[in-house]
Amino acid sequence: MSEKTKHRQIVDFVMDLILSGQYTAGERLPSDNRLVDRFETSRPTVAKAMRQLEDEGYIERRVGSGSFVKFNPRSKPSLIGLLTPEVGDAEIFGPLCNEIAIQCQKKGLSLLWSDSTIHQTGSDHHERVARELCNRFIAQEVSGVFFAPVEFSSRMIEVNREIAHRLDEAGISVVLLDRDLERLPQRSRFDWVGIDNFRAGFLQADHLIENGCRKLAYVTRSSSAPTIDLRIAGFKSALERHQFPIDTNQIIRGDVKSPELVARLETENIDGVACSNDTTANFLLNSLRNAGFEIPQKIRLVGVDDVKIAETALVPLTTIHQPFRLMGKVAVDTMISRIENRTMVPRSIFVDIDLVVRNSCGGVSTQSPLGNVSPKNLQADPPLRSPGVSIDSDDNLI
């Protein structure tokens, strides 16, 4: 396990001084010179760490006077935790978390955002990190937690339930990011901010069919998040709309890097593949090319997310674009309203999506021909109303 950087050590040290109550609102913190000596580092490194703490709302820097605690965390009702165990592995969480941080700062909220990856990967590590952060946030008496449930684990449902329910029992408001805790047909009792995954799967299949594909498959890695079930449901709905037969062999879960999966696509005469996300699509694209398949001449691919890897892949990927900036804004607005009223029914709040066409489908850049069509589109309450946002405020998913 890699050691923390000097910058991270300083941030954690000063944060602990404040959160433990050793230094309270208005008190002067140790000087930059003392921190330089304590951590045997440079002044620029200390200054960078203190600027981060200032940006996150913990301290106030006064020219010529030093650094002062900005608030007392035990009495401030706007301390929010960000629990994203996969932030280093799933590219979608980087821009989403950055926007949440920006929006929290604009709205006077203090965000606790830990470096939860520590350069490790794997479901066991993610589960351990998630539990550790859960304990930390409960001990610090935060008002709310943004939680991106753990994925790619055989125990993910149980682990995610445990974490969310412990936070809830501690009186902490929970807003789920990107995915729910439960698989269909179940629905958790927490707010969820993401995209309309049913529509995403529908758009993927619809685009492949419109571009001449006649035998489609949906490919996802094993133990994917429950949201993938919704994308598969949308995929099947598009096949039905076009009066295509649906075969259970067309839904493929497994190792997208394996020769066996590629051979299965060839055996089934698949000419169009909707992938659960861009990472899966990129892995599959490389596997297909290594096996001698030409993309898009032999097989066309569509992903979801529109992260950097989609544009820089060996064959740029057609994909569903997730508007992370809007998602971050809506997530913060949702958190504020949930803290103000914890008795509201759980809401599924979905931002709009677009289809971005690139070479993996053989087309030129365009947007989805379906525009803003959605299987279900409900207006948000005034505090949550944003362009391209739909809400389901009962116990059913959109």
C-alpha positions in Angstrom: 0.0 0.0 0.0 1.4 3.4 -1.0 2.1 5.9 1.7 0.1 9.2 1.8 1.7 12.2 0.2 3.0 15.0 2.4 0.1 17.2 1.1 -2.5 14.5 2.1 -0.8 14.1 5.5 -1.1 17.8 6.3 -4.7 18.0 5.1 -5.7 15.0 7.3 -3.7 16.3 10.3 -5.3 19.8 10.3 -8.7 18.3 9.6 -8.4 16.0 12.6 -7.4 19.0 14.8 -10.6 20.7 13.8 -13.0 17.7 13.8 -11.7 16.4 17.1 -12.5 19.8 18.7 -8.9 20.6 19.7 -9.3 23.8 17.7 -12.7 25.5 17.6 -14.2 28.2 15.4 -12.1 31.4 15.4 -9.0 29.8 16.9 -5.6 30.2 15.2 -4.1 27.0 13.8 -0.4 26.0 13.9 1.6 28.3 11.6 2.8 27.2 8.2 6.4 27.2 9.5 5.4 24.8 12.3 3.8 22.5 9.7 6.9 22.7 7.5 9.0 21.5 10.4 6.6 18.9 11.6 6.2 17.2 8.3 9.7 18.0 7.0 8.4 19.4 3.7 8.3 22.6 1.7 6.3 25.8 2.3 4.6 25.4 -1.1 3.4 22.0 -0.1 2.0 23.3 3.2 0.4 26.3 1.4 -1.3 23.9 -1.1 -2.7 21.8 1.7 -4.0 24.9 3.6 -5.6 26.3 0.4 -7.5 23.0 -0.1 -8.8 23.2 3.5 -9.8 26.8 2.9 -11.6 25.8 -0.3 -13.4 23.1 1.5 -14.6 25.5 4.2 -12.6 24.3 7.2 -10.3 27.3 7.6 -9.9 31.0 6.8 -6.5 32.3 5.7 -5.7 35.9 6.8 -2.8 37.6 5.3 -0.2 38.5 7.9 -2.1 36.7 10.7 -2.2 33.0 9.8 -4.9 30.3 9.4 -8.1 30.2 11.6 -10.8 27.6 12.1 -13.8 28.7 10.1 -16.5 26.6 11.9 -17.3 24.3 14.7 -18.2 20.9 13.1 -20.3 19.8 16.1 -22.7 22.7 15.7 -22.7 23.3 12.0 -25.6 21.5 10.2 -24.0 21.7 6.8 -21.1 19.2 7.0 -21.5 16.7 4.2 -19.6 13.5 3.5 -18.7 12.1 0.0 -18.5 8.3 0.1 -17.3 7.1 -3.3 -15.1 4.0 -2.8 -14.6 3.5 -6.6 -13.6 7.1 -7.4 -10.1 5.9 -8.6 -11.5 3.0 -10.7 -14.6 4.4 -12.2 -13.9 7.4 -14.4 -17.4 8.8 -14.0 -16.9 9.7 -10.3 -14.1 12.1 -10.9 -16.0 14.9 -12.8 -19.2 14.2 -10.7 -17.4 14.6 -7.4 -15.6 17.7 -8.6 -18.9 19.3 -9.5 -20.4 18.3 -6.2 -17.5 20.0 -4.4 -18.0 23.2 -6.5 -21.7 23.3 -5.8 -21.2 22.7 -2.1 -18.8 25.6 -1.9 -21.3 27.8 -3.7 -24.0 26.9 -1.3 -22.0 27.2 1.9 -21.7 23.5 2.6 -18.5 21.9 3.9 -17.6 18.7 2.1 -15.6 15.9 3.6 -14.0 14.2 0.6 -11.3 11.6 1.5 -8.8 10.0 -0.8 -10.5 6.6 -0.5 -8.6 4.6 -3.1 -5.0 4.8 -1.7 -3.9 3.4 -5.0 -5.7 0.0 -4.4 -8.4 -1.6 -6.4 -10.7 -4.6 -6.0 -14.1 -5.2 -4.4 -12.7 -6.2 -1.0 -10.7 -2.9 -0.8 -13.8 -0.9 -1.9 -16.0 -2.6 0.8 -13.4 -2.0 3.5 -13.0 1.7 2.5 -16.8 2.2 2.3 -17.2 0.8 5.9 -14.3 2.9 7.2 -15.7 6.1 5.7 -19.2 5.3 7.0 -17.7 5.0 10.5 -15.9 8.2 10.1 -18.9 10.2 8.9 -21.0 8.9 11.8 -18.3 9.8 14.3 -18.1 13.3 12.8 -21.8 13.8 13.0 -22.2 14.9 9.4 -25.7 16.0 8.2 -25.7 14.1 5.0 -23.6 11.7 2.8 -23.5 11.3 -1.0 -23.0 7.6 -1.4 -22.0 5.8 -4.6 -22.7 2.1 -3.8 -20.0 -0.5 -4.2 -20.1 -2.5 -7.5 -18.4 -5.7 -8.8 -18.8 -7.7 -5.6 -20.8 -10.8 -4.8 -21.6 -9.1 -1.5 -22.4 -5.6 -2.8 -26.2 -5.7 -2.1 -25.6 -6.6 1.6 -22.6 -4.2 2.0 -24.4 -1.3 0.5 -27.6 -1.9 2.5 -25.5 -2.1 5.7 -23.7 1.2 5.0 -26.8 3.2 3.9 -29.0 1.9 6.8 -26.3 2.7 9.4 -26.0 6.3 8.1 -29.8 6.6 8.1 -30.1 5.2 11.7 -27.5 7.8 12.8 -29.9 10.6 11.5 -27.7 11.2 8.4 -29.5 12.0 5.1 -28.3 9.8 2.3 -28.4 10.7 -1.4 -27.3 7.8 -3.8 -25.1 8.7 -6.8 -25.4 6.9 -10.1 -27.1 3.7 -8.8 -29.6 2.3 -6.3 -28.8 -0.3 -3.6 -31.4 -2.8 -4.8 -32.0 -4.9 -7.9 -35.2 -4.9 -9.8 -38.0 -5.1 -8.8 -37.0 -3.7 -5.4 -36.4 -0.1 -4.7 -34.4 1.3 -1.7 -35.8 4.1 0.5 -33.1 6.6 -0.4 -33.0 9.5 -2.9 -31.1 8.5 -6.0 -29.6 10.9 -8.6 -28.4 9.6 -11.9 -29.6 9.0 -15.5 -32.7 7.2 -16.9 -31.0 3.9 -17.4 -34.0 2.3 -19.1 -33.8 5.0 -21.7 -30.0 4.6 -22.1 -30.4 0.9 -22.9 -33.2 1.7 -25.3 -31.1 4.4 -27.2 -28.2 2.0 -27.5 -30.2 -0.7 -29.2 -32.3 1.7 -31.2 -29.1 3.3 -32.7 -27.6 -0.1 -33.6 -30.7 -1.2 -35.3 -31.1 2.1 -37.2 -27.5 1.6 -38.4 -28.2 -1.8 -39.9 -27.5 -4.3 -37.1 -29.7 -7.4 -37.2 -28.4 -9.6 -34.4 -27.7 -7.6 -31.2 -26.2 -8.5 -27.8 -25.9 -6.7 -24.5 -22.6 -7.2 -22.8 -21.8 -6.4 -19.1 -19.2 -7.5 -16.6 -20.2 -9.9 -13.9 -21.6 -8.4 -10.6 -22.4 -5.1 -12.3 -24.5 -2.5 -10.4 -28.3 -2.9 -10.3 -28.7 -0.1 -12.8 -27.4 -2.4 -15.5 -30.7 -4.4 -15.1 -32.5 -1.3 -16.2 -30.3 -0.7 -19.2 -30.9 -4.3 -20.2 -34.7 -3.8 -19.8 -34.5 -0.7 -22.1 -32.4 -2.7 -24.6 -35.0 -5.5 -24.7 -37.8 -2.9 -25.1 -36.1 -1.4 -28.2 -35.8 -4.9 -29.7 -39.6 -5.4 -29.1 -40.3 -2.0 -30.6 -38.5 -3.0 -33.8 -40.1 -6.5 -33.7 -36.8 -8.2 -33.2 -36.8 -11.6 -31.4 -35.2 -11.7 -28.0 -33.0 -14.6 -27.1 -31.5 -15.1 -23.6 -28.2 -15.8 -25.2 -28.1 -12.1 -26.3 -27.6 -11.0 -22.7 -24.0 -11.8 -21.9 -22.4 -11.3 -18.5 -18.7 -12.2 -18.0 -15.1 -11.3 -18.6 -15.0 -9.1 -21.6 -11.3 -9.7 -22.1 -11.7 -13.4 -22.5 -11.4 -15.2 -25.9 -14.5 -17.3 -24.9 -16.7 -14.2 -24.9 -15.4 -13.0 -28.3 -15.9 -16.5 -29.7 -19.5 -16.5 -28.3 -20.3 -13.3 -30.2 -19.0 -14.9 -33.4 -20.9 -18.1 -32.8 -24.1 -16.2 -32.3 -23.5 -14.0 -35.4 -23.7 -10.8 -33.4 -23.2 -7.7 -35.4 -24.2 -5.0 -32.8 -23.2 -4.8 -29.1 -24.6 -2.5 -26.5 -22.1 -2.4 -23.6 -23.0 -1.5 -20.0 -20.4 1.3 -19.9 -17.5 2.8 -21.8 -14.9 0.8 -19.8 -16.6 -2.5 -20.8 -16.9 -1.3 -24.4 -13.2 -0.4 -24.6 -12.1 -3.8 -23.1 -14.4 -5.6 -25.6 -13.2 -3.5 -28.5 -9.6 -4.4 -27.8 -10.5 -8.1 -27.4 -12.3 -8.0 -30.7 -9.5 -6.3 -32.5 -7.0 -8.8 -31.1 -9.1 -11.6 -32.5 -9.1 -10.0 -36.0 -12.5 -8.3 -35.9 -12.8 -5.0 -37.7 -14.8 -2.3 -35.9 -17.4 -1.2 -37.1 -17.3 -3.3 -40.3 -17.8 -6.6 -38.6 -19.3 -5.5 -35.2 -20.7 -2.2 -34.1 -20.3 -1.1 -30.4 -22.1 1.4 -28.2 -21.2 2.3 -24.6 -22.5 4.5 -21.8 -21.0 7.5 -19.9 -18.9 9.5 -22.5 -15.8 9.5 -20.4 -12.4 10.3 -21.8 -11.7 6.7 -22.7 -14.6 6.7 -25.2 -13.0 9.5 -27.3 -9.4 8.2 -27.0 -10.1 4.5 -27.7 -8.4 2.9 -30.7 -11.7 3.2 -32.4 -13.6 6.1 -30.8 -16.7 4.9 -29.1 -20.3 5.8 -29.8 -21.8 6.3 -26.4 -24.5 7.8 -24.1 -23.4 11.1 -22.7 -23.9 11.6 -18.9 -24.1 15.4 -18.0 -21.9 15.2 -14.9 -22.0 18.9 -14.1 -25.8 19.0 -14.1 -25.9 15.7 -12.1 -23.6 17.3 -9.5 -25.8 20.4 -9.1 -29.0 18.3 -8.8 -27.3 16.0 -6.3 -26.5 19.0 -4.0 -29.9 20.5 -4.4 -31.4 17.1 -3.5 -29.2 16.8 -0.4 -30.3 20.2 0.8 -33.9 19.4 0.5 -33.5 16.0 2.1 -31.7 17.5 5.1 -34.5 20.0 5.5 -37.2 17.3 5.3 -36.1 13.8 6.1 -39.7 12.5 6.0 -40.2 13.0 2.2 -40.8 9.8 0.1 -37.7 8.6 -1.7 -37.1 10.2 -5.1 -35.4 9.0 -8.3 -34.0 12.1 -10.0 -32.7 11.6 -13.5 -30.8 14.1 -15.6 -31.2 14.0 -19.4 -28.9 12.1 -21.7 -27.7 12.3 -25.3 -26.3 9.9 -27.8 -22.8 10.8 -29.1 -22.0 9.0 -32.3 -18.4 8.1 -33.2 -16.5 5.6 -35.3 -17.4 2.4 -33.4 -20.8 2.6 -35.2 -19.5 4.0 -38.4 -21.3 7.3 -38.2 -20.5 11.0 -37.9 -21.1 13.0 -34.7 -24.8 13.6 -34.1 -27.4 13.5 -31.3 -30.1 10.9 -30.6 -33.0 11.1 -33.0 -35.3 10.5 -30.1 -34.6 13.9 -28.6 -36.1 14.2 -25.1 -38.5 11.2 -25.3 -38.6 9.3 -22.0 -40.7 6.4 -20.9 -41.8 8.5 -18.0 -41.2 12.2 -17.3 -42.4 13.9 -14.2 -41.8 17.5 -13.2 -39.7 18.3 -10.2 -40.7 20.3 -7.3 -39.6 24.0 -7.6 -36.4 23.6 -5.4 -35.2 20.8 -7.7 -36.3 22.0 -11.1 -33.4 22.1 -13.6 -33.3 21.7 -17.4 -33.3 18.1 -18.5 -34.3 16.7 -15.1 -37.1 14.2 -14.4 -38.2 12.9 -11.0 -40.1 9.9 -9.8 -41.2 10.6 -6.3 -43.0 7.3 -5.5 -41.5 3.9 -4.8 -41.2 3.0 -8.5 -38.3 3.6 -10.8 -38.7 5.6 -13.9 
